[in-house]
């Protein structure tokens, strides 16, 4: 593994020195992929929406001719081969409300979700009218999540039977305009867990889902079968490990990447926020491995913020 300092020294502090393109950076060799493995990571989408990653194994794919770049989350996608990822019902509702249906003219507003007795209860407003949908969550053969209503209320009044009487369903009442990760079949809401997320975009197939009181747990598995786990150079319980290919961060380019990001306090999951990773980086420390790899010890995001 070789680290090329394009502008500045090889000190890890240089990671936060710039967010612009690196001068003289050549196009990525498409034959080389950055392999990724994560364990016990609370991956923050924003301050409220958090993905609870028990395990993830996959690859980073560039979206253009340049290699994945941590400072530009539009520069790569994450292809999941195997993963167990949970999200709280509250965070799922905020994900739908803040990102999926947050566009001009959206028919759905003020969405919230909670779990009740193994089902999901979705509340919100449909064209100004309050509604509540209680539904069972299952997985389709295509790897989508299907929320099938067992109860539909509008303004607190049961309307499912009335809708059936007049030949109406949610598909006719709610016209979605290219909403990513969501579609409607009759009264069923179909969600693509990977398609719901803002950049970096995720690709993956869900094969199992479980609704718990505090989390919706998704099990991902690709069609390629078993993918061998990576072998991080550290025995930490909570980590993100990037191996092979070309990876960029700050002013540095890592060829044949060998980057291990370790939780400084393994007593709870590693809370990581890509948008503010430099704060965590500056608050931590790093060391090199005998084979020229890099191990970075980072505190959780909440402990790395200024004033903490």
N, C-alpha and C positions, 0 to 999 in steps of 0.2 A: 504494500500500500504506500502510495506517495501522496503527500500533501503539498500543493503548490500555493504559496502565498502570492496572490496576484498583486496586491497593493498592501504593503505593510508587513509586519513580522508574522511569525507563526504562533505568536502568543494567542491563547484562546480568547483573550479579551477582544481581539480583532474581529471576532464573529459579529459583533454589533456595530462595526464601524461604517457599514454602508448597506443600502438595500438595492442599489442599482446594479445593472449588468456588469460582469467582469470583462475588462478589456482583454482582447486577444483570446477569449474563450472559444474553443472549437466546438463544433456540434457533437452531441453525444453519439457514441457508437451504439446503434440500436441493438447489437448483439449482447450488450452488457446490461443487466437489470439489477437494480438495487433491491436486495432481499430485506424484508423487515419482519421482526418478531417483537411482540409486546406482551408483557405480563403485568397484571394488576395495575392498570393505568386508568385514571379518571381523565379522559380526554375532553377538554373543554371546547365546546363550540362557541360559547360566550359565557357571560357571568352566571347564567342560570341553566343553560342546556349542557348537560354533561353526559358523555358516553362512558359507561362503566365497563372497561375492557378487562375481562378475566384472562383471556388469551387471544392473540391474533397472530396469524402467519400469512404473509402475502408478499407482494412486490409493489414498488413504486414505478409508475409509468409516466414519462414526460408527456405533456400535452402539445409540445411543439418540438423544435429542433435542438433545444437546450436541455441539459439534464435537470432533474428535480432540484428545486431551490427553496430552502426553508423560508426565505424572506418573501416569497411569492407563492401563496397557496393555490394560485390558479395554474402553476407551472407543472403540476403533477396530479395523478390520480392514484388511489390505493386499491389494488386488486386483491381481494381477500380469497385465500385458499381455504383457510380454516379459522374459525373464531367463535368465541362466546362473548356476546356484547349485550349489556342490559341498559335500559333507560327508564327512569322513573316515569310513571303516568303523568305527573305534573310537567316534567320536562318535555315529554312527547307532545302534550297539548301546546306548550309554548313554542316548540319547534314548528308545529302546524300553523299556529297563529302568527308567529314572527317572520317565518321564512316562506312556507308553502303557499298560504292564502293571503299574504301581505302584498297585494297588487291592486292597482286602481280598478274598481268595478267588481272586486271579489264578492261573490254572493254570501260567503261565510265570514263572520267576524266574531271576535271575542271568544275564541275557542278555548276550552279547558277539558282535561281528561282526568278521571280518577278510576281506580280499580275497586270493584265491589264483588265479592264472592266469585272470583275467577273470571268476571266479565269486565269490560271497559264501558264506562259511562261518559259520553261526550256531550258537553253542553256548549251552547253558543247562540248566535243570532243568524237566522237565514232571512236575508232581505228585510231586516228590521224586526222579525218575529223570533222570540226566544224559542229554543228547541232543546230537547234532551233525547239522546239516542243511547239505549243500552244494548250492547251487542257482544257476541261471542267472537273471539279472535282465533283464526286458524291459518294454516299455511297452504297455498296452492301449489300445484306441481311445478309452476314456473318460478316459485320462490317468493311470491308476493304474500303479504299479510291480508287476509280477508276479514273485515269486520262486518259480521252478519247481524242485523238488528233483531232483537227479541222484543223490543218495545220502542215506539216512537211517539213522542209527545210534542205538541206545539202549544205554547202558552200554558203549559201545565196540563193540557187535555190530551188523552190518548187519541191518535189520529191514524194509526196504521190500518185499522179496519175501514175507516172512511176513505183513505187513499186507495185501498184495494177496490172499494165499491165504485169509485169514479175512474178507475184505471190509471191512477197516478202512482209514481214512485220517485225516489230521490234523483234518479238519472234524468227524469223529465223536468224536475223542479230545479235542479242545480246544474247549470251549464258551465263546465270547466273549460278554460281557455289555455290549453297548453300548460296546465299546472304540473310542475315536475314531481314525479314520484307518487301521483295520486290519480286514480280513475274511479268511475262509478259504474257498476252493473246493477241495474234495477235499484234495489235498496241497499246493496252491498257496497261498502267503501273498500277499495283495494289500494294498499300502500306498498310501495317499494322502499324498504328500509334504507337501501343505499341511495336511491334517487331523491329521498327527502332532504338529505344533508346539503348544506352549503359547501363551497370549496374548502379544503381539497375534496373533490368528489370521490365517492367510493363505489366500487363494483363488487358485487357478491351475491350469492344465492342463499336464502334462508331455507333450512330444511326442517326446523322445529322452532316453536315459540311456546312460551309459558307465561301466563299472567299471574303475577304474585301481587300481594297487597302493596309492595313498595317498588316493584320493578316489572317491566316487560322484558323477558330474557329471550334473545334471539341466538340461535345456533346456525352459523354459516358453514357451508361446505361446498367446494367447487366440484365440477364433474371430472377433474383430472385425477381424483383419488388422493391417496395419502401423500402429503408433502413433508419431507424430512424437516425436523426442527433444526434451528441454527444452534451454534455452540458458542454462546457469549463467553468472553474471557474473564468473567466475574460471576460469582455465585449469588448475586443479589436477587431478592425475591421480586422486586418491582423494577422494571426496566423497559427501555426501547432499544433495540439493537438493529443497526443498519449494516449490511454486508454486501460487498461486490458492487460493480458498476461505478457510475460517477455521481457524486452528491455534492451540492453546493450549499454553503451557509455563510452569510456575511461576506467577508472578503476572501474566503478560502474555497478551494476546490479540492475534493478528496477523490483520488482515483483508486480503484479497487477498494471501495469504502470499507472501513472497519471502525465504526463509531458506536459506542455503547453509552447510552444516557441512563444513569442509575439514580434511583431515589435516595436522597441524602438521609431520609428517615423512613425506614421500611416498616414501621409499626402500623401504617395505614397505606392505602393505595397511593400511587404517585400521581398527583394532580398536575397535569401539564396543559399549558395554554400556548398553542403555536403562535397566535397573534402577538404574544408578549414574551416569547421564549428568551429574548435577550436579558430581561430582568432576572429570570431564573438562572441564566448562564452566569451573569455577573455576580450573583449571590452565592454561587457554588465554587467548585474548584475542579481541576483536571489533572490527569496523569497519562503518560504514554506507556504503551506496552512494549515488551521486547521485540515484537514483530511489527513495530511502527503503527500500531493502532492507537486509538484515543478513547479514554474512559472519562466521561464527564459526570461529576456528582452534582446534582441539582436539588435544591429544596422545592417543596410544593409551591405552587404559584401563590397561594394566599400568604405564605411566609416570605416570599421573595419581593412582594410589592413594597414600594417606598413607604417608610413609616412603620413597618412591621419589625 
